[in-house]
Amino acid sequence: MLLAPLAEALSSLEGVPIVLDVMSPPFLCAGCGPLKVVRVSPCGDGLAIVAAYRDYERLLPRADARVGGR
């Protein structure tokens, strides 16, 4: 199931309680590409799934790239 597309993983787990967490970088961004399963662990009577996008696009310029460093 690891690295499987999230939609495929969820459809194979129909009826199983799922806790879903989507990883993201520590900056404002938008996920690009399909969500993929990167971690699965037991959680109560179900599973905890962590998913991540293939790539992330920064929505604001980096602070250190601004003119004058401000």
PQR file of N, CA, C, O and H, with PARSE charges and radii, in Angstrom:
ATOM      1  N   MET A   1       0.823  -1.189   0.000 -0.4000 1.5000
ATOM      2  CA  MET A   1       0.000   0.000   0.000 -0.0000 2.0000
ATOM      3  C   MET A   1       0.873   1.262   0.000  0.5500 1.7000
ATOM      4  O   MET A   1       0.424   2.322  -0.436 -0.5500 1.4000
ATOM      5  N   LEU A   2       2.113   1.156   0.484 -0.4000 1.5000
ATOM      6  CA  LEU A   2       2.980   2.334   0.497 -0.0000 2.0000
ATOM      7  C   LEU A   2       3.234   2.819  -0.927  0.5500 1.7000
ATOM      8  O   LEU A   2       3.466   2.025  -1.839 -0.5500 1.4000
ATOM      9  H   LEU A   2       2.478   0.295   0.838  0.4000 1.0000
ATOM     10  N   LEU A   3       3.187   4.114  -1.095 -0.4000 1.5000
ATOM     11  CA  LEU A   3       3.357   4.831  -2.357 -0.0000 2.0000
ATOM     12  C   LEU A   3       2.221   4.584  -3.348  0.5500 1.7000
ATOM     13  O   LEU A   3       2.311   4.989  -4.507 -0.5500 1.4000
ATOM     14  H   LEU A   3       2.999   4.759  -0.354  0.4000 1.0000
ATOM     15  N   ALA A   4       1.165   3.928  -2.904 -0.4000 1.5000
ATOM     16  CA  ALA A   4      -0.027   3.775  -3.743 -0.0000 2.0000
ATOM     17  C   ALA A   4      -0.775   5.103  -3.770  0.5500 1.7000
ATOM     18  O   ALA A   4      -0.720   5.860  -2.801 -0.5500 1.4000
ATOM     19  H   ALA A   4       1.092   3.599  -1.962  0.4000 1.0000
ATOM     20  N   PRO A   5      -1.471   5.395  -4.861 -0.5600 1.5000
ATOM     21  CA  PRO A   5      -2.318   6.590  -4.870  0.2800 2.0000
ATOM     22  C   PRO A   5      -3.340   6.501  -3.731  0.5500 1.7000
ATOM     23  O   PRO A   5      -3.894   5.433  -3.470 -0.5500 1.4000
ATOM     24  N   LEU A   6      -3.581   7.615  -3.065 -0.4000 1.5000
ATOM     25  CA  LEU A   6      -4.468   7.619  -1.902 -0.0000 2.0000
ATOM     26  C   LEU A   6      -5.856   7.102  -2.249  0.5500 1.7000
ATOM     27  O   LEU A   6      -6.417   6.313  -1.488 -0.5500 1.4000
ATOM     28  H   LEU A   6      -3.131   8.482  -3.277  0.4000 1.0000
ATOM     29  N   ALA A   7      -6.423   7.519  -3.369 -0.4000 1.5000
ATOM     30  CA  ALA A   7      -7.775   7.080  -3.742 -0.0000 2.0000
ATOM     31  C   ALA A   7      -7.842   5.561  -3.869  0.5500 1.7000
ATOM     32  O   ALA A   7      -8.815   4.938  -3.444 -0.5500 1.4000
ATOM     33  H   ALA A   7      -5.968   8.160  -3.987  0.4000 1.0000
ATOM     34  N   GLU A   8      -6.816   4.976  -4.449 -0.4000 1.5000
ATOM     35  CA  GLU A   8      -6.756   3.516  -4.607 -0.0000 2.0000
ATOM     36  C   GLU A   8      -6.672   2.838  -3.239  0.5500 1.7000
ATOM     37  O   GLU A   8      -7.363   1.850  -2.990 -0.5500 1.4000
ATOM     38  H   GLU A   8      -6.025   5.482  -4.795  0.4000 1.0000
ATOM     39  N   ALA A   9      -5.834   3.364  -2.365 -0.4000 1.5000
ATOM     40  CA  ALA A   9      -5.685   2.790  -1.026 -0.0000 2.0000
ATOM     41  C   ALA A   9      -6.994   2.874  -0.248  0.5500 1.7000
ATOM     42  O   ALA A   9      -7.395   1.908   0.401 -0.5500 1.4000
ATOM     43  H   ALA A   9      -5.273   4.167  -2.568  0.4000 1.0000
ATOM     44  N   LEU A  10      -7.660   4.027  -0.312 -0.4000 1.5000
ATOM     45  CA  LEU A  10      -8.912   4.190   0.434 -0.0000 2.0000
ATOM     46  C   LEU A  10     -10.004   3.271  -0.097  0.5500 1.7000
ATOM     47  O   LEU A  10     -10.791   2.734   0.683 -0.5500 1.4000
ATOM     48  H   LEU A  10      -7.334   4.812  -0.839  0.4000 1.0000
ATOM     49  N   SER A  11     -10.063   3.083  -1.405 -0.4000 1.5000
ATOM     50  CA  SER A  11     -11.104   2.203  -1.950 -0.0000 2.0000
ATOM     51  C   SER A  11     -10.873   0.754  -1.543  0.5500 1.7000
ATOM     52  O   SER A  11     -11.830  -0.004  -1.391 -0.5500 1.4000
ATOM     53  H   SER A  11      -9.424   3.519  -2.039  0.4000 1.0000
ATOM     54  N   SER A  12      -9.610   0.358  -1.363 -0.4000 1.5000
ATOM     55  CA  SER A  12      -9.329  -1.014  -0.934 -0.0000 2.0000
ATOM     56  C   SER A  12      -9.597  -1.211   0.554  0.5500 1.7000
ATOM     57  O   SER A  12      -9.651  -2.346   1.028 -0.5500 1.4000
ATOM     58  H   SER A  12      -8.832   0.975  -1.487  0.4000 1.0000
ATOM     59  N   LEU A  13      -9.764  -0.122   1.290 -0.4000 1.5000
ATOM     60  CA  LEU A  13      -9.999  -0.194   2.741 -0.0000 2.0000
ATOM     61  C   LEU A  13     -11.424   0.200   3.104  0.5500 1.7000
ATOM     62  O   LEU A  13     -11.678   0.625   4.231 -0.5500 1.4000
ATOM     63  H   LEU A  13      -9.719   0.800   0.905  0.4000 1.0000
ATOM     64  N   GLU A  14     -12.344   0.066   2.175 -0.4000 1.5000
ATOM     65  CA  GLU A  14     -13.736   0.446   2.420 -0.0000 2.0000
ATOM     66  C   GLU A  14     -14.260  -0.257   3.671  0.5500 1.7000
ATOM     67  O   GLU A  14     -14.123  -1.471   3.814 -0.5500 1.4000
ATOM     68  H   GLU A  14     -12.137  -0.279   1.259  0.4000 1.0000
ATOM     69  N   GLY A  15     -14.861   0.518   4.571 -0.4000 1.5000
ATOM     70  CA  GLY A  15     -15.411  -0.021   5.809 -0.0000 2.0000
ATOM     71  C   GLY A  15     -14.444   0.006   6.981  0.5500 1.7000
ATOM     72  O   GLY A  15     -14.854  -0.216   8.120 -0.5500 1.4000
ATOM     73  H   GLY A  15     -14.973   1.505   4.454  0.4000 1.0000
ATOM     74  N   VAL A  16     -13.164   0.275   6.722 -0.4000 1.5000
ATOM     75  CA  VAL A  16     -12.164   0.356   7.792 -0.0000 2.0000
ATOM     76  C   VAL A  16     -12.089   1.801   8.265  0.5500 1.7000
ATOM     77  O   VAL A  16     -11.936   2.702   7.440 -0.5500 1.4000
ATOM     78  H   VAL A  16     -12.831   0.456   5.796  0.4000 1.0000
ATOM     79  N   PRO A  17     -12.193   2.052   9.585 -0.5600 1.5000
ATOM     80  CA  PRO A  17     -12.041   3.430  10.071  0.2800 2.0000
ATOM     81  C   PRO A  17     -10.638   3.959   9.734  0.5500 1.7000
ATOM     82  O   PRO A  17      -9.636   3.283   9.966 -0.5500 1.4000
ATOM     83  N   ILE A  18     -10.589   5.168   9.187 -0.4000 1.5000
ATOM     84  CA  ILE A  18      -9.326   5.766   8.739 -0.0000 2.0000
ATOM     85  C   ILE A  18      -9.142   7.134   9.387  0.5500 1.7000
ATOM     86  O   ILE A  18     -10.072   7.938   9.447 -0.5500 1.4000
ATOM     87  H   ILE A  18     -11.403   5.717   8.998  0.4000 1.0000
ATOM     88  N   VAL A  19      -7.936   7.379   9.867 -0.4000 1.5000
ATOM     89  CA  VAL A  19      -7.513   8.720  10.276 -0.0000 2.0000
ATOM     90  C   VAL A  19      -6.498   9.148   9.218  0.5500 1.7000
ATOM     91  O   VAL A  19      -5.482   8.481   9.023 -0.5500 1.4000
ATOM     92  H   VAL A  19      -7.181   6.725   9.818  0.4000 1.0000
ATOM     93  N   LEU A  20      -6.774  10.263   8.535 -0.4000 1.5000
ATOM     94  CA  LEU A  20      -5.925  10.703   7.431 -0.0000 2.0000
ATOM     95  C   LEU A  20      -5.202  11.989   7.793  0.5500 1.7000
ATOM     96  O   LEU A  20      -5.806  12.942   8.286 -0.5500 1.4000
ATOM     97  H   LEU A  20      -7.599  10.805   8.694  0.4000 1.0000
ATOM     98  N   ASP A  21      -3.899  12.000   7.540 -0.4000 1.5000
ATOM     99  CA  ASP A  21      -3.079  13.194   7.741 -0.0000 2.0000
ATOM    100  C   ASP A  21      -2.330  13.441   6.435  0.5500 1.7000
ATOM    101  O   ASP A  21      -1.742  12.520   5.869 -0.5500 1.4000
ATOM    102  H   ASP A  21      -3.408  11.226   7.140  0.4000 1.0000
ATOM    103  N   VAL A  22      -2.351  14.690   5.956 -0.4000 1.5000
ATOM    104  CA  VAL A  22      -1.635  15.045   4.731 -0.0000 2.0000
ATOM    105  C   VAL A  22      -0.418  15.876   5.116  0.5500 1.7000
ATOM    106  O   VAL A  22      -0.545  16.943   5.718 -0.5500 1.4000
ATOM    107  H   VAL A  22      -2.829  15.439   6.417  0.4000 1.0000
ATOM    108  N   MET A  23       0.763  15.374   4.761 -0.4000 1.5000
ATOM    109  CA  MET A  23       2.008  16.088   5.068 -0.0000 2.0000
ATOM    110  C   MET A  23       2.110  17.344   4.218  0.5500 1.7000
ATOM    111  O   MET A  23       1.626  17.391   3.088 -0.5500 1.4000
ATOM    112  H   MET A  23       0.865  14.508   4.272  0.4000 1.0000
ATOM    113  N   SER A  24       2.750  18.363   4.785 -0.4000 1.5000
ATOM    114  CA  SER A  24       3.018  19.575   4.012 -0.0000 2.0000
ATOM    115  C   SER A  24       4.281  20.231   4.549  0.5500 1.7000
ATOM    116  O   SER A  24       4.611  20.077   5.725 -0.5500 1.4000
ATOM    117  H   SER A  24       3.144  18.325   5.704  0.4000 1.0000
ATOM    118  N   PRO A  25       4.986  20.959   3.696 -0.5600 1.5000
ATOM    119  CA  PRO A  25       6.186  21.664   4.133  0.2800 2.0000
ATOM    120  C   PRO A  25       5.824  22.778   5.121  0.5500 1.7000
ATOM    121  O   PRO A  25       4.654  23.140   5.246 -0.5500 1.4000
ATOM    122  N   PRO A  26       6.816  23.315   5.815 -0.5600 1.5000
ATOM    123  CA  PRO A  26       6.557  24.368   6.805  0.2800 2.0000
ATOM    124  C   PRO A  26       6.445  25.763   6.191  0.5500 1.7000
ATOM    125  O   PRO A  26       6.914  26.740   6.775 -0.5500 1.4000
ATOM    126  N   PHE A  27       5.826  25.856   5.014 -0.4000 1.5000
ATOM    127  CA  PHE A  27       5.579  27.150   4.380 -0.0000 2.0000
ATOM    128  C   PHE A  27       4.271  27.048   3.607  0.5500 1.7000
ATOM    129  O   PHE A  27       3.803  25.949   3.311 -0.5500 1.4000
ATOM    130  H   PHE A  27       5.446  25.063   4.539  0.4000 1.0000
ATOM    131  N   LEU A  28       3.682  28.197   3.279 -0.4000 1.5000
ATOM    132  CA  LEU A  28       2.418  28.230   2.556 -0.0000 2.0000
ATOM    133  C   LEU A  28       2.625  27.670   1.151  0.5500 1.7000
ATOM    134  O   LEU A  28       3.446  28.179   0.388 -0.5500 1.4000
ATOM    135  H   LEU A  28       4.062  29.090   3.520  0.4000 1.0000
ATOM    136  N   CYS A  29       1.878  26.624   0.815 -0.4000 1.5000
ATOM    137  CA  CYS A  29       2.102  25.968  -0.467 -0.0000 2.0000
ATOM    138  C   CYS A  29       0.839  25.271  -0.946  0.5500 1.7000
ATOM    139  O   CYS A  29      -0.143  25.139  -0.215 -0.5500 1.4000
ATOM    140  H   CYS A  29       1.211  26.210   1.434  0.4000 1.0000
ATOM    141  N   ALA A  30       0.894  24.831  -2.193 -0.4000 1.5000
ATOM    142  CA  ALA A  30      -0.167  24.002  -2.775 -0.0000 2.0000
ATOM    143  C   ALA A  30       0.466  22.692  -3.210  0.5500 1.7000
ATOM    144  O   ALA A  30       1.545  22.681  -3.802 -0.5500 1.4000
ATOM    145  H   ALA A  30       1.692  24.938  -2.787  0.4000 1.0000
ATOM    146  N   GLY A  31      -0.206  21.591  -2.917 -0.4000 1.5000
ATOM    147  CA  GLY A  31       0.294  20.289  -3.335 -0.0000 2.0000
ATOM    148  C   GLY A  31       0.108  20.102  -4.829  0.5500 1.7000
ATOM    149  O   GLY A  31      -0.906  20.521  -5.388 -0.5500 1.4000
ATOM    150  H   GLY A  31      -1.083  21.599  -2.437  0.4000 1.0000
ATOM    151  N   CYS A  32       1.079  19.475  -5.478 -0.4000 1.5000
ATOM    152  CA  CYS A  32       1.038  19.229  -6.920 -0.0000 2.0000
ATOM    153  C   CYS A  32       1.146  17.729  -7.178  0.5500 1.7000
ATOM    154  O   CYS A  32       1.968  17.039  -6.575 -0.5500 1.4000
ATOM    155  H   CYS A  32       1.902  19.135  -5.023  0.4000 1.0000
ATOM    156  N   GLY A  33       0.314  17.245  -8.071 -0.4000 1.5000
ATOM    157  CA  GLY A  33       0.352  15.827  -8.408 -0.0000 2.0000
ATOM    158  C   GLY A  33      -0.560  15.026  -7.505  0.5500 1.7000
ATOM    159  O   GLY A  33      -1.271  15.584  -6.669 -0.5500 1.4000
ATOM    160  H   GLY A  33      -0.353  17.805  -8.561  0.4000 1.0000
ATOM    161  N   PRO A  34      -0.537  13.716  -7.678 -0.5600 1.5000
ATOM    162  CA  PRO A  34      -1.431  12.860  -6.887  0.2800 2.0000
ATOM    163  C   PRO A  34      -0.948  12.710  -5.447  0.5500 1.7000
ATOM    164  O   PRO A  34       0.249  12.768  -5.164 -0.5500 1.4000
ATOM    165  N   LEU A  35      -1.903  12.518  -4.553 -0.4000 1.5000
ATOM    166  CA  LEU A  35      -1.557  12.176  -3.172 -0.0000 2.0000
ATOM    167  C   LEU A  35      -1.168  10.707  -3.131  0.5500 1.7000
ATOM    168  O   LEU A  35      -1.855   9.860  -3.704 -0.5500 1.4000
ATOM    169  H   LEU A  35      -2.875  12.470  -4.782  0.4000 1.0000
ATOM    170  N   LYS A  36      -0.062  10.405  -2.452 -0.4000 1.5000
ATOM    171  CA  LYS A  36       0.408   9.021  -2.316 -0.0000 2.0000
ATOM    172  C   LYS A  36       0.515   8.678  -0.838  0.5500 1.7000
ATOM    173  O   LYS A  36       0.806   9.542  -0.012 -0.5500 1.4000
ATOM    174  H   LYS A  36       0.495  11.092  -1.987  0.4000 1.0000
ATOM    175  N   VAL A  37       0.281   7.431  -0.513 -0.4000 1.5000
ATOM    176  CA  VAL A  37       0.395   6.944   0.861 -0.0000 2.0000
ATOM    177  C   VAL A  37       1.879   6.819   1.204  0.5500 1.7000
ATOM    178  O   VAL A  37       2.633   6.170   0.478 -0.5500 1.4000
ATOM    179  H   VAL A  37       0.044   6.728  -1.184  0.4000 1.0000
ATOM    180  N   VAL A  38       2.302   7.444   2.318 -0.4000 1.5000
ATOM    181  CA  VAL A  38       3.706   7.344   2.731 -0.0000 2.0000
ATOM    182  C   VAL A  38       3.879   6.642   4.079  0.5500 1.7000
ATOM    183  O   VAL A  38       4.992   6.257   4.435 -0.5500 1.4000
ATOM    184  H   VAL A  38       1.690   7.971   2.907  0.4000 1.0000
ATOM    185  N   ARG A  39       2.791   6.472   4.830 -0.4000 1.5000
ATOM    186  CA  ARG A  39       2.885   5.761   6.112 -0.0000 2.0000
ATOM    187  C   ARG A  39       1.513   5.206   6.474  0.5500 1.7000
ATOM    188  O   ARG A  39       0.491   5.861   6.272 -0.5500 1.4000
ATOM    189  H   ARG A  39       1.886   6.785   4.540  0.4000 1.0000
ATOM    190  N   VAL A  40       1.508   3.997   7.007 -0.4000 1.5000
ATOM    191  CA  VAL A  40       0.282   3.364   7.497 -0.0000 2.0000
ATOM    192  C   VAL A  40       0.604   2.757   8.849  0.5500 1.7000
ATOM    193  O   VAL A  40       1.607   2.059   9.001 -0.5500 1.4000
ATOM    194  H   VAL A  40       2.338   3.465   7.171  0.4000 1.0000
ATOM    195  N   SER A  41      -0.250   3.026   9.834 -0.4000 1.5000
ATOM    196  CA  SER A  41      -0.043   2.440  11.159 -0.0000 2.0000
ATOM    197  C   SER A  41      -1.391   2.153  11.807  0.5500 1.7000
ATOM    198  O   SER A  41      -2.394   2.783  11.471 -0.5500 1.4000
ATOM    199  H   SER A  41      -1.064   3.593   9.710  0.4000 1.0000
ATOM    200  N   PRO A  42      -1.412   1.192  12.744 -0.5600 1.5000
ATOM    201  CA  PRO A  42      -2.659   0.893  13.448  0.2800 2.0000
ATOM    202  C   PRO A  42      -3.125   2.101  14.251  0.5500 1.7000
ATOM    203  O   PRO A  42      -2.315   2.858  14.785 -0.5500 1.4000
ATOM    204  N   CYS A  43      -4.436   2.269  14.328 -0.4000 1.5000
ATOM    205  CA  CYS A  43      -5.018   3.381  15.089 -0.0000 2.0000
ATOM    206  C   CYS A  43      -6.371   2.919  15.621  0.5500 1.7000
ATOM    207  O   CYS A  43      -7.363   2.925  14.891 -0.5500 1.4000
ATOM    208  H   CYS A  43      -5.094   1.654  13.894  0.4000 1.0000
ATOM    209  N   GLY A  44      -6.411   2.523  16.881 -0.4000 1.5000
ATOM    210  CA  GLY A  44      -7.654   2.009  17.446 -0.0000 2.0000
ATOM    211  C   GLY A  44      -8.123   0.795  16.673  0.5500 1.7000
ATOM    212  O   GLY A  44      -7.378  -0.173  16.520 -0.5500 1.4000
ATOM    213  H   GLY A  44      -5.605   2.518  17.473  0.4000 1.0000
ATOM    214  N   ASP A  45      -9.365   0.839  16.180 -0.4000 1.5000
ATOM    215  CA  ASP A  45      -9.924  -0.267  15.392 -0.0000 2.0000
ATOM    216  C   ASP A  45      -9.641  -0.120  13.902  0.5500 1.7000
ATOM    217  O   ASP A  45     -10.090  -0.943  13.105 -0.5500 1.4000
ATOM    218  H   ASP A  45      -9.970   1.626  16.305  0.4000 1.0000
ATOM    219  N   GLY A  46      -8.906   0.913  13.520 -0.4000 1.5000
ATOM    220  CA  GLY A  46      -8.666   1.158  12.098 -0.0000 2.0000
ATOM    221  C   GLY A  46      -7.205   1.426  11.804  0.5500 1.7000
ATOM    222  O   GLY A  46      -6.308   0.829  12.399 -0.5500 1.4000
ATOM    223  H   GLY A  46      -8.541   1.582  14.168  0.4000 1.0000
ATOM    224  N   LEU A  47      -6.989   2.339  10.872 -0.4000 1.5000
ATOM    225  CA  LEU A  47      -5.641   2.673  10.429 -0.0000 2.0000
ATOM    226  C   LEU A  47      -5.443   4.181  10.376  0.5500 1.7000
ATOM    227  O   LEU A  47      -6.374   4.939  10.103 -0.5500 1.4000
ATOM    228  H   LEU A  47      -7.718   2.825  10.389  0.4000 1.0000
ATOM    229  N   ALA A  48      -4.221   4.596  10.643 -0.4000 1.5000
ATOM    230  CA  ALA A  48      -3.819   5.988  10.437 -0.0000 2.0000
ATOM    231  C   ALA A  48      -2.982   6.006   9.161  0.5500 1.7000
ATOM    232  O   ALA A  48      -2.009   5.262   9.034 -0.5500 1.4000
ATOM    233  H   ALA A  48      -3.465   3.981  10.865  0.4000 1.0000
ATOM    234  N   ILE A  49      -3.367   6.854   8.230 -0.4000 1.5000
ATOM    235  CA  ILE A  49      -2.659   6.960   6.957 -0.0000 2.0000
ATOM    236  C   ILE A  49      -2.093   8.366   6.828  0.5500 1.7000
ATOM    237  O   ILE A  49      -2.790   9.356   7.054 -0.5500 1.4000
ATOM    238  H   ILE A  49      -4.157   7.458   8.334  0.4000 1.0000
ATOM    239  N   VAL A  50      -0.811   8.437   6.459 -0.4000 1.5000
ATOM    240  CA  VAL A  50      -0.176   9.716   6.154 -0.0000 2.0000
ATOM    241  C   VAL A  50       0.061   9.725   4.650  0.5500 1.7000
ATOM    242  O   VAL A  50       0.617   8.781   4.089 -0.5500 1.4000
ATOM    243  H   VAL A  50      -0.245   7.633   6.275  0.4000 1.0000
ATOM    244  N   ALA A  51      -0.367  10.803   4.010 -0.4000 1.5000
ATOM    245  CA  ALA A  51      -0.210  10.936   2.562 -0.0000 2.0000
ATOM    246  C   ALA A  51       0.577  12.207   2.257  0.5500 1.7000
ATOM    247  O   ALA A  51       0.604  13.142   3.057 -0.5500 1.4000
ATOM    248  H   ALA A  51      -0.818  11.570   4.466  0.4000 1.0000
ATOM    249  N   ALA A  52       1.208  12.225   1.103 -0.4000 1.5000
ATOM    250  CA  ALA A  52       1.974  13.399   0.675 -0.0000 2.0000
ATOM    251  C   ALA A  52       1.823  13.564  -0.832  0.5500 1.7000
ATOM    252  O   ALA A  52       1.621  12.593  -1.562 -0.5500 1.4000
ATOM    253  H   ALA A  52       1.186  11.465   0.453  0.4000 1.0000
ATOM    254  N   TYR A  53       1.925  14.810  -1.282 -0.4000 1.5000
ATOM    255  CA  TYR A  53       1.916  15.090  -2.716 -0.0000 2.0000
ATOM    256  C   TYR A  53       3.298  14.810  -3.297  0.5500 1.7000
ATOM    257  O   TYR A  53       4.289  14.763  -2.568 -0.5500 1.4000
ATOM    258  H   TYR A  53       2.089  15.599  -0.689  0.4000 1.0000
ATOM    259  N   ARG A  54       3.354  14.626  -4.602 -0.4000 1.5000
ATOM    260  CA  ARG A  54       4.635  14.407  -5.281 -0.0000 2.0000
ATOM    261  C   ARG A  54       5.522  15.642  -5.151  0.5500 1.7000
ATOM    262  O   ARG A  54       6.740  15.525  -5.013 -0.5500 1.4000
ATOM    263  H   ARG A  54       2.549  14.664  -5.193  0.4000 1.0000
ATOM    264  N   ASP A  55       4.908  16.826  -5.195 -0.4000 1.5000
ATOM    265  CA  ASP A  55       5.668  18.073  -5.143 -0.0000 2.0000
ATOM    266  C   ASP A  55       4.789  19.139  -4.503  0.5500 1.7000
ATOM    267  O   ASP A  55       3.579  18.960  -4.369 -0.5500 1.4000
ATOM    268  H   ASP A  55       3.919  16.921  -5.307  0.4000 1.0000
ATOM    269  N   TYR A  56       5.398  20.233  -4.115 -0.4000 1.5000
ATOM    270  CA  TYR A  56       4.674  21.350  -3.510 -0.0000 2.0000
ATOM    271  C   TYR A  56       5.132  22.637  -4.170  0.5500 1.7000
ATOM    272  O   TYR A  56       6.323  22.834  -4.409 -0.5500 1.4000
ATOM    273  H   TYR A  56       6.381  20.379  -4.224  0.4000 1.0000
ATOM    274  N   GLU A  57       4.177  23.515  -4.464 -0.4000 1.5000
ATOM    275  CA  GLU A  57       4.503  24.807  -5.066 -0.0000 2.0000
ATOM    276  C   GLU A  57       4.327  25.893  -4.013  0.5500 1.7000
ATOM    277  O   GLU A  57       3.255  26.050  -3.428 -0.5500 1.4000
ATOM    278  H   GLU A  57       3.209  23.355  -4.270  0.4000 1.0000
ATOM    279  N   ARG A  58       5.395  26.631  -3.787 -0.4000 1.5000
ATOM    280  CA  ARG A  58       5.370  27.718  -2.807 -0.0000 2.0000
ATOM    281  C   ARG A  58       4.402  28.802  -3.283  0.5500 1.7000
ATOM    282  O   ARG A  58       4.435  29.189  -4.451 -0.5500 1.4000
ATOM    283  H   ARG A  58       6.266  26.504  -4.262  0.4000 1.0000
ATOM    284  N   LEU A  59       3.541  29.296  -2.390 -0.4000 1.5000
ATOM    285  CA  LEU A  59       2.550  30.307  -2.761 -0.0000 2.0000
ATOM    286  C   LEU A  59       3.035  31.730  -2.516  0.5500 1.7000
ATOM    287  O   LEU A  59       2.506  32.673  -3.106 -0.5500 1.4000
ATOM    288  H   LEU A  59       3.514  28.982  -1.441  0.4000 1.0000
ATOM    289  N   LEU A  60       4.015  31.894  -1.671 -0.4000 1.5000
ATOM    290  CA  LEU A  60       4.616  33.206  -1.417 -0.0000 2.0000
ATOM    291  C   LEU A  60       6.109  33.099  -1.654  0.5500 1.7000
ATOM    292  O   LEU A  60       6.688  32.032  -1.447 -0.5500 1.4000
ATOM    293  H   LEU A  60       4.445  31.128  -1.193  0.4000 1.0000
ATOM    294  N   PRO A  61       6.752  34.188  -2.085 -0.5600 1.5000
ATOM    295  CA  PRO A  61       8.203  34.129  -2.287  0.2800 2.0000
ATOM    296  C   PRO A  61       8.922  33.848  -0.971  0.5500 1.7000
ATOM    297  O   PRO A  61       8.431  34.178   0.109 -0.5500 1.4000
ATOM    298  N   ARG A  62      10.086  33.238  -1.088 -0.4000 1.5000
ATOM    299  CA  ARG A  62      10.907  32.979   0.105 -0.0000 2.0000
ATOM    300  C   ARG A  62      11.299  34.308   0.739  0.5500 1.7000
ATOM    301  O   ARG A  62      11.573  35.278   0.034 -0.5500 1.4000
ATOM    302  H   ARG A  62      10.485  32.970  -1.965  0.4000 1.0000
ATOM    303  N   ALA A  63      11.327  34.352   2.051 -0.4000 1.5000
ATOM    304  CA  ALA A  63      11.652  35.588   2.775 -0.0000 2.0000
ATOM    305  C   ALA A  63      13.049  36.079   2.417  0.5500 1.7000
ATOM    306  O   ALA A  63      13.257  37.286   2.293 -0.5500 1.4000
ATOM    307  H   ALA A  63      11.104  33.564   2.624  0.4000 1.0000
ATOM    308  N   ASP A  64      14.018  35.169   2.248 -0.4000 1.5000
ATOM    309  CA  ASP A  64      15.390  35.595   1.970 -0.0000 2.0000
ATOM    310  C   ASP A  64      15.589  35.992   0.504  0.5500 1.7000
ATOM    311  O   ASP A  64      16.676  36.442   0.140 -0.5500 1.4000
ATOM    312  H   ASP A  64      13.849  34.189   2.349  0.4000 1.0000
ATOM    313  N   ALA A  65      14.565  35.836  -0.347 -0.4000 1.5000
ATOM    314  CA  ALA A  65      14.679  36.212  -1.754 -0.0000 2.0000
ATOM    315  C   ALA A  65      14.132  37.613  -2.021  0.5500 1.7000
ATOM    316  O   ALA A  65      14.244  38.123  -3.135 -0.5500 1.4000
ATOM    317  H   ALA A  65      13.682  35.471  -0.051  0.4000 1.0000
ATOM    318  N   ARG A  66      13.546  38.227  -1.010 -0.4000 1.5000
ATOM    319  CA  ARG A  66      12.979  39.569  -1.215 -0.0000 2.0000
ATOM    320  C   ARG A  66      14.081  40.615  -1.341  0.5500 1.7000
ATOM    321  O   ARG A  66      15.166  40.467  -0.778 -0.5500 1.4000
ATOM    322  H   ARG A  66      13.454  37.812  -0.105  0.4000 1.0000
ATOM    323  N   VAL A  67      13.787  41.663  -2.082 -0.4000 1.5000
ATOM    324  CA  VAL A  67      14.744  42.754  -2.278 -0.0000 2.0000
ATOM    325  C   VAL A  67      15.044  43.412  -0.938  0.5500 1.7000
ATOM    326  O   VAL A  67      14.129  43.714  -0.172 -0.5500 1.4000
ATOM    327  H   VAL A  67      12.906  41.783  -2.540  0.4000 1.0000
ATOM    328  N   GLY A  68      16.309  43.631  -0.660 -0.4000 1.5000
ATOM    329  CA  GLY A  68      16.707  44.289   0.584 -0.0000 2.0000
ATOM    330  C   GLY A  68      16.690  43.364   1.791  0.5500 1.7000
ATOM    331  O   GLY A  68      17.002  43.802   2.898 -0.5500 1.4000
ATOM    332  H   GLY A  68      17.052  43.386  -1.282  0.4000 1.0000
ATOM    333  N   GLY A  69      16.334  42.097   1.610 -0.4000 1.5000
ATOM    334  CA  GLY A  69      16.352  41.145   2.715 -0.0000 2.0000
ATOM    335  C   GLY A  69      15.285  41.382   3.762  0.5500 1.7000
ATOM    336  O   GLY A  69      15.380  40.835   4.861 -0.5500 1.4000
ATOM    337  H   GLY A  69      16.081  41.740   0.711  0.4000 1.0000
ATOM    338  N   ARG A  70      14.270  42.179   3.462 -0.4000 1.5000
ATOM    339  CA  ARG A  70      13.204  42.441   4.440 -0.0000 2.0000
ATOM    340  C   ARG A  70      12.009  41.574   4.202  0.5500 1.7000
ATOM    341  O   ARG A  70      11.024  41.667   4.933 -0.5500 1.4000
ATOM    342  H   ARG A  70      14.192  42.624   2.570  0.4000 1.0000
TER
END
